[in-house]
Amino acid sequence: MKDAVVLFRTLQGYSAQYAQWIAEELHCSCHEIAHTEPQHTGYARVLIFCGGVYNGRINGLPFLTRDIGDHVGKKIIVCGVGLSDPNDPEAMAHIVEKNHLLEMKTPIDFYFFRSGISPSKLKSIDKWSYALITHRLKRKDPAKMGMYEKAMYDSLQGPLDFSDKESIRGVLQYAQASGRNPVKIR
Ligand SMILES: Cc1cc2nc3c(=O)[nH]c(=O)nc-3n(C[C@H](O)[C@H](O)[C@H](O)COP(=O)(O)O)c2cc1C
């Protein structure tokens, strides 16, 4: 797809991996969003952004939404990448809401890919935030933890990776289809 471009922002590498898989399958270019110039996206009809979810917020999304007015008429797909359960409508609705995805001037479609966590790759504020979250989780009954909490808790024993290339199938089909759908929680 010559008229598609994949953008990403990553701290531990998981969103970069999903972005690369999507770009490879669509035969299109892939850029780190902070280093994206207008000429990288100007020609594109389809923009796909992948960013890690941290405390509900999609990392790097402001780089996309800051210039959202420049992308009127394009199909914009935002892929949150994280440890939540993609099949949990409440967890997905929380991310959509926290990132104001329904309030954008240009409509955005939302997908979510399950990824992993590499605690040793975390730096500064995210390292502290991870320590705080896992400290709280140590006092919680693992049987009462949701998928995200359980993965965070289990990662105290070492890195985890639930990334699955198969999960990009829906995005690939949607990117290649004509027209767009209203925001869907997948
Ligand atoms: C401090 C911290 C907060 C996180 N918060 C969430 C969250 O709210 N929801 C979620 O699904 N995953 C959460 N995660 C898991 C990350 O989204 C996951 O590690 C993801 O793969 C990061 O993507 P990246 O490597 O591309 O930055 C969190 C991880 C850390 C370290």
The ligand as a Tripos MOL2 file, in Angstrom:
@<TRIPOS>MOLECULE
LIG
   31    33     1     0     0
SMALL
NO_CHARGES

@<TRIPOS>ATOM
      1 C1          4.1880    2.0070   34.5700 C.3       1 LIG1
      2 C2          3.3920    1.1800   33.6070 C.ar      1 LIG1
      3 C3          2.0370    1.4070   33.4260 C.ar      1 LIG1
      4 C4          1.2950    0.6100   32.5310 C.ar      1 LIG1
      5 N1         -0.0380    0.8460   32.3810 N.ar      1 LIG1
      6 C5         -0.7640    0.0750   31.5320 C.ar      1 LIG1
      7 C6         -2.1540    0.3040   31.3730 C.ar      1 LIG1
      8 O1         -2.7500    1.1890   31.9500 O.2       1 LIG1
      9 N2         -2.8330   -0.5140   30.5210 N.ar      1 LIG1
     10 C7         -2.2270   -1.5240   29.8390 C.ar      1 LIG1
     11 O2         -2.8920   -2.2200   29.0780 O.2       1 LIG1
     12 N3         -0.8970   -1.7510   29.9650 N.ar      1 LIG1
     13 C8         -0.1570   -0.9760   30.7830 C.ar      1 LIG1
     14 N4          1.1970   -1.1770   30.9080 N.ar      1 LIG1
     15 C9          1.8650   -2.1830   30.0720 C.3       1 LIG1
     16 C10         2.4860   -1.5080   28.8280 C.3       1 LIG1
     17 O3          1.4850   -0.9550   28.0320 O.3       1 LIG1
     18 C11         3.2510   -2.5490   28.0170 C.3       1 LIG1
     19 O4          4.4350   -2.8680   28.7100 O.3       1 LIG1
     20 C12         3.5310   -2.1150   26.5820 C.3       1 LIG1
     21 O5          4.0530   -3.1930   25.8950 O.3       1 LIG1
     22 C13         4.4400   -0.9560   26.4240 C.3       1 LIG1
     23 O6          4.6340   -0.6820   25.0510 O.3       1 LIG1
     24 P1          6.0190   -0.1320   24.5040 P.3       1 LIG1
     25 O7          7.0520   -1.1730   24.8260 O.co2     1 LIG1
     26 O8          5.8500    0.0300   23.0670 O.co2     1 LIG1
     27 O9          6.2970    1.1720   25.2040 O.co2     1 LIG1
     28 C14         1.9480   -0.4190   31.7970 C.ar      1 LIG1
     29 C15         3.3280   -0.6380   31.9690 C.ar      1 LIG1
     30 C16         4.0420    0.1420   32.8560 C.ar      1 LIG1
     31 C17         5.5110   -0.1140   33.0190 C.3       1 LIG1
@<TRIPOS>BOND
     1     1     2 1
     2     2     3 ar
     3     2    30 ar
     4     3     4 ar
     5     4     5 ar
     6     4    28 ar
     7     5     6 ar
     8     6     7 ar
     9     6    13 1
    10     7     8 2
    11     7     9 ar
    12     9    10 ar
    13    10    11 2
    14    10    12 ar
    15    12    13 ar
    16    13    14 ar
    17    14    15 1
    18    14    28 ar
    19    15    16 1
    20    16    17 1
    21    16    18 1
    22    18    19 1
    23    18    20 1
    24    20    21 1
    25    20    22 1
    26    22    23 1
    27    23    24 1
    28    24    25 2
    29    24    26 1
    30    24    27 1
    31    28    29 ar
    32    29    30 ar
    33    30    31 1
@<TRIPOS>SUBSTRUCTURE
     1 LIG1         1 GROUP 0 **** ****
